[in-house]
Amino acid sequence: MVVTVAYHSEAVLPELAGDLARQRQPPQFWLLVDNSPLSAPLDLEPLRVAGRLATDKAAPLVLRRLAGHEGDGFGVGCNRALDLLAAQGWDGWVWLLNPDTRLPGGEELAQLGQQLARLPPRAVVGTAVLDDHGGLEASGGWIDPGLAFRSRRLEATDLAAGAPLAVDWLSGCSLALRPSAHGPPARFDPAFPLYYEDMDLCLRLSARGAPVVWLPQPTVRHHRGQGSNAAVPLRQRLSTISYLRFLRRHCPPWVLVLRTLRLLALTLLRLPLQPRRSLAVLQGIGPALGPDPLQP
């Protein structure tokens, strides 16, 4: 089963709909969380049309829309979908896919299913994510205690080696998990409104004994930055909050201090040239360093 959180994503979703419809083993259904129900309500009909045009199969791609709240982030949207599935008794794997991803091969769902069958049900699983040029994106890596806390990332040699790897974090762009296998059930922390929610989830579940595994196959294509059209100042403010909260949660205090000072200095230097963007960052620093919301 596939879950996608959409926010002004109408430009890219039909392509993903066509790819899902062409899969040799299509998903039982595709659940789309609409995080722009007021400003750009998600219309499923173009996706149904794209699915029908992409295949000659008799069974159409099964779509479900779940209304979110305007402007909710990725993690909150995913939690909304996972809560609905839990209420309906879903006990299987869920593949979280960004709206701007592509599955061009037609075998990706079958490949992932074969891999998941070999892994423990509590595993958190990510796949290789390729950019428009076929290069490996930062789809996973390791956390170190110093200033370069996430500099060790998966590289092209890991993709070429073709073997699953144990990592510390995975990208939410293409992430599979079985929420009901965890206790309490796996959920993203809404304290991370934009970015880092996937890394935080992996670290929290790993601390409870869950394997965090990256797969070189299947590969997912990612048209980065085309999944939504959120305004840049908003993205800057929210990403600043997530960044600093992640440092507070998962890095030594001195790393938080030095990186916060660096961020503040760079922002003040850019203020005359990029006032809106710089002010958005400054607006994010305060909430991020304030009282820390309780972890789920």
Buried (B, 14 or more C-beta within 10 A) or exposed (E): BBBBBBBBBBBBBBBBBBBBBBBEBBBEEBBBBBBBBEEBEBEBEEBBEBBBEBBEBEEEBBBBBBEBBEBBBBBBBBBBBBBBBBEEEBEEBBBBBBBBBBBEBBBBBBBBBEBBEEBEBBBBBBBBBBEEEEEBBEBBBBBBEEEEBBEEBBEEEBBEEEEBBEBBBBBBBBBBBBBBBBEEBBBBBBBBBBBBBBBBBBBBBBEEEBBBBBBBBBBBBBBEEBBBEBEEBEBBBBBBBBBBBBBBBBBEEEBBEEBBEEBEEEBEEEBEEBEEBBBBBBBBBEBBBEEEEEEB
